[in-house]
Amino acid sequence: MMCRMKFSHTLFALIALCISFGVSPCLAKSSQVNATELSEVATHPAKMDWWLDDKFGLFIHWGPSSVASVEIGWARASHPFDHQGKLELMPDAEYDALYKQFNPVDFDADQLVRTAKAAGMKYLVFTAKHHDGFSNWATELSDYNSMNAPYGRDICKELADAVHKHGLKLGWYYSTRDWSHPDYLVGDNSQYNDYYHGQIRELLTNYGQVDVLWFDHVAGKWSDYRFEELFGMIYELQPQILVNNRAAKFVFRHKAGTPTPELFALTKGDYETPEGKIGNFRVDYPWETCMPMSKGPDGHGGWSYRPEAVTASFEKCAQMLAACVTGGGNMLLNVGPMPSGELRSEELANLKALKPWMQTYGESIYGTRAGPYVSGQWGGACHKGNVIYLHVFEWADGQLSLPTLPRKVLHCEALGGESVSFTQNADALTIRLHESKMRSLRRTFKPTERSLHRVLKLTLEPGADMALIPVEGHVAKQQHGTLVNPMCE
């Protein structure tokens, strides 16, 4: 992963964009939105339907770096053609030799996938190769791979078999950057292009159906790469695969040159990837937040196993997922297995806690689309058919007041069985928690205790599509403030 890499998104700022609650856009009332431009939700290819519905995936960063409890890739001292990051570094020779101790005898791919599935995750993305160049599969193109470690097994195959067995979708993370390969960005880079294209071919040929290819930035210039050839091969081998937006996302853009519009469109991929933070609210283009469940005490790294890392609470994980879904995105939640192959107890506990949460609240996650209320400090909304789900993070004395809906609310309930009541008039929709819960809120003083995540289900009478409805006086540029950088508290 990139360290402290900034991501930008198209924001609905300065203008209020009316986007349909369904298919057709319609203008909002002037009291709700001061619209100067109309934007339709993009028509996404059918191959993205499963991804847009599934919402939640498991990211796994793992390799020999776990032996030394250092950050994967970034702990290696040399980062050719790249920035140095902000982590403690290890001499190249020492880092590159860690694979000789890599023997995760307790790794159980089947158990890990079953745990992810029970937690409500629908797809899995694994680091086949990170920036350090170590390959977690039986590649024929390099000796620096898991078959030549004491473990001596094809980790990608074990995971692919388990994923297919249990009905999840499979994704490979592949770093085009390779800080240990002798041909990387040498001369015209043709030898390295041959190498990494060959590795991608292996990953898309030898492991059955692959649903996601997750690249992670490149260094050099546009002229150093044969992207048309690469993408042609990818879609020939796996026609329905989804590719993220980092295959040609250059580390130093100002030095990369300018591609043709056609090449830029090709390498843009299928979705954007805000990292380590909740993406901005947007429904015009797919996005997926990749989020480490644990981070270093200084806020850096934490993608791979580091024993000193601080793990987010289960409650924070649930809030982050809700914020992604109501903001129009997916969440790829990361874990970093220990050198034994097992998960840290804190990360495993969070995954296990997600199982009952998803059993209760999963209907407000899967198959939904963001809106009609725009996310903000209060929480966010998503919808499915004639139902709106409200994920509420903040209450004012046990009460939530939102701009009214253009359709009548027939019924309001809190998922999980908590008692709520509501009133709706021409100006507002007001929801109240049961009086006993209101008294509980009045007795609390700590901000973390006042923020109670509740999920409300509103059943609406059938009617016309609805436009986006700003809640906090404007279309929010970011979502719930404590979730923008949720691990730095």
Secondary structure, DSSP 8 states (H G I E B T S, - for coil): --SS---------SS-EE--SSSS-----TTT---SEE-------GGGHHHHHH-EEEEE--SGGGGGT--TTTTBS--TTS---SS--B-HHHHHTGGGG---TT--HHHHHHHHHHTT--EEEEEEE-TT--BSS--SS-S-BGGGSTT-S-HHHHHHHHHHHTT-EEEEEE-S--TT-TTTT-TTSHHHHHHHHHHHHHHHHSSS---EEEE--B-S-GGG--HHHHHHHHHHH-TT-EEBS-TT-BTTGGGT----HHHHHHHT-SBB--BSS-----SSS-EEEEEESEE-TTSS--SS--TT-EE--HHHHHHHHHHHHHTTEEEEEEE---TTS---HHHHHHHHHHHHHHHHHGGGTTT-EE-SB--BTTEEEEEETTEEEEEE---SSSEEEEE--SS-EEEEEETTS--EEEEE-SSEEEEEE-HHHHHHHHH--SHHHH---EEEEEEE-S------B-SSSS--SSS-HHHHSTT--
